[in-house]
Amino acid sequence: MAVLKMILVVSAFLVIQAEEENKGYIHKQMETYSDSETEASDRLFSNYMPVITGFKEMVTLKIMLILGLALLTNAQLDNTEQIDKLTKGFLLKVDQDSNILSRTTRHFYGNCLDIKTWYTNDGNGNTIFLDRQSPDCGLTAMRSFHLVRHNAGSHVRYDASCCNLPLNLKCSTETLNTPFDNDGNGKVAFLDRKFVPCPHNGFIKHFHLNRQLPNKYRYTYSCCTPESSQWHKMNCYNNHTPSSPAGHGKMVDLDKHKPTCRLGYFLNNFKLAHPTLTTMRYDYRCCAFLPQ
């Protein structure tokens, strides 16, 4: 476009210069000749031929100038349209990125609520007394849980963080059970036989240790299980709490452990583990729904 503008400037200069030269030439010829009509006509014709030729050239230059202006205008319009397209495309991309970011924010940082169960007697640390506790996130899912001891030392409860399910996640709630196992006379170490997993990288919503007399227990729990079309959109990682002394086999020592998932992730499974004979920890898995 810069070259086209330069050509137009040169053309305009040549047109102006040609007009000035022709005007000067005509005035000069009119002042010089005063012959008879015939002779004057012949002389005028022969002498004005350069003027006529110059006039034709000037008309040609003017036509070129007009065409150049038309081309320049058209080029500017094309550039304007191209800029408009690029601008619209950029704004559309920004809007799409903004929507994706907005959706991502909602997906990964939904509202969370801390819930607390009622304090119940800890049975002097006997694990079977956990059957009185049933942390439940209801329509949401669990991000963390923590067994809390009352200051007086004879009661426990569960604190849990429950977060809204991700938008566009399609899941069904199902209730599952682990097999019944020996309760080990209430020693906490026997909880390592209990593995609480949700299928297809789903989210834990609730769990409850329930007893079968005389000496067995199991976990009953509910999961938000994603539909098969969304299995490939689940993202998970494994983690564990720091190890701590197993103490005297009392379940109140679980208060040193708080399985917690990153924001946007939910508990998919958990299991009490013993890295050594005298220590314990929770191994757990966290999963998230990644729609993008």
C-alpha positions in Angstrom: 0.0 0.0 0.0 2.9 2.4 0.7 4.2 1.9 -2.9 0.7 2.7 -4.3 0.6 5.9 -2.2 4.0 6.9 -3.6 2.8 6.3 -7.2 -0.3 8.5 -6.6 1.8 11.3 -5.1 4.1 11.3 -8.2 1.1 11.1 -10.6 -0.5 14.1 -8.9 2.7 16.1 -9.1 3.0 15.3 -12.9 -0.6 16.3 -13.5 -0.1 19.7 -11.8 3.2 20.3 -13.6 1.7 19.4 -17.0 -1.2 21.7 -16.5 1.1 24.6 -15.6 3.3 24.0 -18.6 0.3 23.8 -21.1 -1.2 27.0 -19.6 2.1 28.9 -20.1 2.6 27.5 -23.6 -0.9 28.6 -24.7 -0.5 32.1 -23.4 2.9 32.4 -25.1 1.5 31.3 -28.5 -1.5 33.7 -28.2 0.8 36.6 -27.6 3.3 35.8 -30.4 1.1 35.2 -33.5 -0.9 38.0 -35.3 -0.9 36.7 -38.9 -3.9 36.4 -41.3 -6.6 33.9 -40.4 -5.5 31.1 -42.7 -1.9 31.4 -41.9 -2.7 31.9 -38.3 -4.9 28.8 -38.3 -2.1 26.7 -39.9 0.4 28.1 -37.5 -1.9 27.6 -34.6 -2.6 24.0 -35.5 1.1 23.2 -36.1 2.2 25.0 -33.0 -0.6 23.8 -30.7 0.0 20.1 -31.6 2.4 19.8 -28.6 -0.3 21.3 -26.4 -2.9 18.8 -27.7 -0.5 16.0 -27.1 0.3 17.3 -23.7 -3.4 17.6 -23.0 -3.9 13.9 -23.9 -1.0 13.0 -21.7 -2.5 15.1 -18.9 -5.9 13.4 -19.3 -4.1 10.0 -19.2 -2.3 11.0 -16.0 -5.6 12.2 -14.5 -7.3 8.9 -15.3 -4.3 7.0 -13.8 -4.6 9.2 -10.8 -8.3 8.5 -10.4 -7.7 4.7 -10.9 -4.9 4.9 -8.3 -7.2 6.6 -5.8 -9.9 4.0 -6.4 -7.3 1.2 -5.9 -6.0 2.9 -2.8 -9.5 3.2 -1.4 -10.3 -0.4 -2.2 -7.0 -1.5 -0.6 -7.8 0.5 2.5 -11.3 -1.0 2.7 -9.8 -4.5 2.2 -7.3 -3.8 5.0 -10.0 -2.4 7.2 -12.1 -5.6 6.7 -9.0 -7.7 7.3 -8.3 -5.8 10.5 -11.9 -6.1 11.5 -11.7 -9.9 10.9 -8.5 -10.2 12.9 -9.9 -8.0 15.7 -13.1 -10.0 15.8 -11.1 -13.3 15.8 -8.9 -12.0 18.6 -11.9 -10.9 20.6 -13.6 -14.2 20.0 -10.5 -16.1 21.2 -10.3 -13.9 24.3 -14.0 -14.5 25.0 -13.5 -18.2 24.5 -10.5 -18.3 26.7 -12.4 -16.2 29.3 -15.3 -18.7 29.2 -12.9 -21.6 29.5 -11.2 -19.9 32.4 -14.5 -19.2 34.0 -15.6 -22.8 33.6 -12.3 -24.0 34.9 -12.6 -21.8 37.9 -16.1 -23.2 38.6 -14.9 -26.7 38.0 -11.9 -26.6 40.2 -12.8 -24.2 42.9 -16.4 -24.8 43.8 -17.9 -23.9 47.1 -16.9 -26.0 50.0 -18.5 -26.5 53.4 -17.0 -27.8 56.6 -19.3 -30.2 58.4 -18.9 -31.7 61.9 -20.6 -34.8 63.3 -21.8 -35.0 66.9 -19.4 -35.9 69.6 -19.8 -39.5 70.8 -18.1 -41.6 73.4 -14.8 -43.0 72.2 -15.1 -46.3 74.2 -11.7 -45.7 75.6 -10.2 -45.8 72.1 -12.0 -49.0 71.0 -12.4 -48.8 67.2 -15.9 -50.3 67.2 -17.1 -47.1 68.8 -16.6 -45.4 65.4 -19.9 -47.0 64.4 -21.5 -44.0 66.0 -19.9 -41.7 63.5 -21.2 -41.2 60.0 -19.8 -38.2 58.1 -22.0 -37.5 55.1 -21.6 -34.8 52.4 -25.1 -35.3 51.0 -25.4 -33.9 47.5 -21.7 -32.8 47.5 -18.6 -34.9 47.8 -15.8 -35.2 50.3 -12.4 -33.4 50.0 -11.0 -34.3 53.4 -11.9 -35.9 56.7 -10.3 -35.8 60.2 -11.1 -37.6 63.4 -11.2 -35.0 66.2 -10.9 -35.6 69.9 -12.9 -33.6 72.5 -10.7 -31.6 74.8 -12.0 -33.7 77.7 -10.5 -36.7 76.0 -13.4 -39.2 76.1 -15.3 -38.2 72.9 -14.6 -38.0 69.2 -16.2 -36.7 66.1 -15.4 -36.3 62.4 -14.7 -33.0 60.7 -15.1 -33.2 56.9 -14.8 -30.8 54.0 -17.6 -31.2 51.5 -17.4 -29.4 48.1 -19.9 -28.9 45.3 -19.7 -31.4 42.5 -18.1 -30.1 39.2 -20.4 -28.6 36.6 -21.2 -30.9 33.7 -20.2 -34.0 35.7 -22.8 -36.7 35.2 -22.6 -39.2 38.0 -24.9 -41.6 39.9 -24.8 -42.2 43.6 -24.3 -45.8 44.7 -23.9 -47.4 48.1 -21.1 -49.9 48.5 -19.8 -52.1 51.3 -16.4 -53.6 52.1 -16.3 -57.2 53.3 -16.9 -57.9 56.9 -13.6 -58.6 58.8 -12.6 -59.4 62.4 -12.5 -56.2 64.5 -9.4 -57.3 66.3 -11.0 -56.6 69.7 -11.2 -52.9 68.8 -7.5 -52.4 68.0 -7.1 -49.6 65.4 -4.4 -51.7 63.5 -7.1 -54.0 62.2 -8.6 -51.1 60.1 -5.8 -51.7 57.6 -7.9 -54.5 56.3 -10.4 -52.0 55.1 -10.0 -50.5 51.7 -12.7 -47.9 50.7 -12.6 -47.3 47.0 -15.1 -45.6 44.6 -15.3 -47.2 41.1 -14.2 -45.4 37.9 -12.4 -42.7 39.8 -15.6 -41.5 41.5 -15.9 -39.4 44.6 -16.6 -40.5 48.2 -19.7 -38.8 49.6 -20.2 -40.6 52.9 -18.8 -43.5 55.0 -19.7 -45.3 58.1 -18.1 -48.2 60.0 -20.8 -50.6 60.9 -20.7 -53.7 63.1 -21.9 -57.3 62.8 -22.1 -59.0 66.1 -20.2 -60.5 67.8 -16.8 -59.3 66.4 -16.9 -58.1 62.8 -17.2 -54.8 61.1 -17.1 -53.2 57.6 -17.3 -49.8 55.9 -20.5 -48.8 54.2 -20.0 -45.8 51.9 -21.5 -44.0 49.0 -19.9 -42.8 45.8 -20.6 -40.3 43.1 -19.7 -42.6 40.2 -19.2 -40.9 36.8 -21.0 -42.1 33.6 -18.9 -44.2 31.2 -18.7 -41.3 28.7 -16.8 -39.3 31.3 -14.3 -41.8 32.6 -11.5 -40.5 30.3 -12.0 -37.0 31.8 -11.1 -38.0 35.3 -7.7 -37.1 36.6 -6.2 -38.6 39.8 -3.2 -38.7 42.0 -2.1 -40.7 45.1 -1.0 -39.3 48.4 -0.6 -40.2 52.1 -0.6 -38.5 55.4 2.7 -38.3 57.4 3.4 -41.4 59.4 2.9 -41.2 63.2 3.4 -43.7 66.1 0.6 -46.3 66.3 0.4 -45.6 70.0 -1.3 -48.3 72.1 -3.7 -49.5 69.3 -6.4 -47.0 70.1 -8.5 -45.4 67.4 -8.1 -41.9 69.0 -4.6 -41.8 67.6 -6.2 -41.4 64.2 -6.6 -37.7 65.1 -3.0 -37.2 63.9 -4.1 -37.9 60.3 -6.2 -35.7 57.9 -6.4 -37.0 54.4 -6.9 -33.9 52.3 -7.2 -33.4 48.5 -6.1 -30.3 46.5 -8.9 -27.8 45.6 -11.0 -29.2 42.9 -10.2 -32.8 43.8 -12.2 -35.3 45.8 -11.4 -38.4 47.9 -11.6 -41.4 45.7 -10.4 -44.0 48.2 -8.6 -44.4 51.5 -7.0 -47.1 53.6 -5.2 -47.2 56.9 -1.6 -48.4 56.3 1.3 -49.4 58.5 4.7 -48.4 56.9 6.4 -50.1 59.9 5.3 -52.2 62.8 5.0 -49.2 65.1 3.7 -46.5 62.7 0.6 -45.8 60.8 -0.8 -43.4 58.2 -3.6 -43.0 55.7 -3.0 -43.8 52.1 -5.5 -42.1 49.8 -6.3 -41.2 46.3 -7.8 -37.9 45.0 -9.7 -37.5 41.7 -11.1 -34.5 39.7 -13.3 -34.1 36.7 -11.4 -32.3 33.9 -13.9 -31.4 31.1 -11.5 -29.6 28.8 
